[in-house]
Amino acid sequence: MSEADDFMKFVEKYMAEVPGGPAGDQEMRRRDPSPFVDTTAEDIRPDKLTDEQIQSWFDYMSWNLWELIATRSTEGESGLIPRQEYETLSFVQQWSVNPDAMRLITDKVGVDGLIELGRVPRREIGTKVNHIRNYASALMAMLGRGVCVSLEQLDPTVRRDDIQDCIQFARRTWHGTWGDGPGLASGRGFALPVLEDDVLQPLLEAAKPFEDDEERKFFRRFNGTTELFGFLMHYDTRLGMGDTGPYPLPDGGFALVRDHFLYETGFEWSHIGEGMPYALTEVLCFRPDPIDIKINDIGTTFTKPQDYLKSLDRVAVFARDTIDTPMSEIRQVGHDEMKRIIDTCQAGVLKMYKILATLSRDEKIRNGVRMYSHEFMRPLAYRAGAWNDILANGFDDLSEATERAWPILTGGRAAEILAPVFLMGKGFPPLRNPSA
C-alpha cells in the first residue's frame, strides 16, 4: 500500500478508527464516558488538574480537531497569502504567550469573571467574545505545543502548569456558555443555539419575507460580498464570520444568526473597512424544507443539500457600529445602507489585494502571525479590561520559540508539519511518555 493510501485512512477516520459527526462523538464517549471537555460547576474551579484530566481533554480535542479539518472544508486560499506558514508560526507564538495572557485575565476578573465572559454570546450579537474564541483560545496554544514537539524543539513533559492553565481558562468560558455538560458543538449534536430566547425573539420578529426574486438575489449578493470581505480582512480565514443556531421556528423551519465582522480596527490594513459598521448580523429564517444542518465549533454551517439559501424565507440585518456599541444601540439596516456596504466591500477587497501585492512574503507572514494571535485572545482580553496590560507584557514580541521555528516553517515544511498535527493526533502529544 502506498504512503498516500495509508495517509487517506487518517483522513477518512480519526486515527484510522473513529468516524466524524455524532457517531464519532459517541465513540469517543464510549472510550471515555466522562471526557474532560465536558464541564461541571465543581470541576471548573480547581487550578490544578490531574494527568488523567489533561489526557482526557487532549484525546477528545484531538478527535474534534480532526473532525473539523478532515470532514469539513473550512476555507480556501487567495494565493497571495502564505496562510499555512503564518498559522503554524502563530500556533507556536500562542503557545509562548497565551498562558501568561490567560493568567493575567484570570487574575483580573477571577474564575467567575471568566464564566461571565463565556455568557456574553448568550446575550449579544456582533461580538467576537463568542463561542469561537472560547473554543480556540486554549486549542491554538496546544497546537503550538504540538508543533514544537514535532520540530523536536520541546520536551512534551515540561510546562505542565501552562497546559493546565490553558485548559481551565477555556473550560471556564465554555461553562459560561453552556453550563453543566458538553462544552463543544461536537458534543451537542453539532449545533450552537447559544442565544437566550429573550435576545433571539426580537431578532426573529424583525425578519421580513422577500418581496420578489430580485430582492432575494440582492440579499444573496449582500451575504456573499460581506462574507468575502470579512474573509480577506482577516487574512484568508473565517475569523471574520460565524453562525449560531439552528433555532427551531414554530412552523417547523429554523433560523440562523450570522455575524460578519467588517471594520475590525486592530489591523494595520483596517482602513479598507472605513465607513462600515464594526459588525453586521444577519437573521436568516428558513422554510420547513428537508435540510440536514450541522454547525461546527468554529461557527461554520454545513447542510445537505448544500444550497440551503434556496429555502431562505425571510431576513433581517442589524449593525453594531463599533466594538463598544451596547446591545441597546444595535440598529436594523435597510436596503440603501446594504447597497452602500456592498459597494464599500467591493472597493475594500480591491484595496486589500493592492496592499498584499506590495508586501514581501515575510511581511505577510508576520502580519498573519500577529492577526491570528490577536484574534483568539484580544476579544476576551479587551472585554476583561486586560488587553493593554497583555500587550505591555510582550504579547506581540516574537518569542524565542517562534524565532527558532521561523526558518523551518517558512522554508517549505509548514504543510508537512500541519498534516499530522491536524489529522494524526500530533497536535496533542501526551504529557507523560507512554513507555515510561
Buried (B, 14 or more C-beta within 10 A) or exposed (E): EEEEEEBEEBBEBBEEEBBBEBEBBEBBBEBBEEBBBBBEEEBBEEEEBEEEBBBBBBBBBBBBBBBBBBBBEEBEEBEBBBBBBBBBBBBBBBBBBBBBBBBBBBEBBEBEBBBBBBBBBBEBBBBBBBBBBBBBBBBBBBBBBBBBBBBEBBEBEEBBEBBBBBBBBBBBBBBBBBBEEBBBBBBBEBBBBBBEEEBBEEBBEBBEEBEEEEBBEBBEEBBEBBBBBBBBBBBBBBBBBBBBBBBEBEEEBBBBBBBBBBBBEBBEBEEBBEBBBBBBBBBBBBBBEEBEBBBBBBBBBBBEEEEBBEBBBBBBBBBBBEBEBEEEEBEEBEEEBBEEBBEBBEEBBEBBEEBBEEBEEEEBBBBBBBBBBBBBBBBBBBBBEBBEBBBEBEBEEBBEBBBBBBEBBBEEBBEEBBBBBBBBBBBBBBBEEEEE
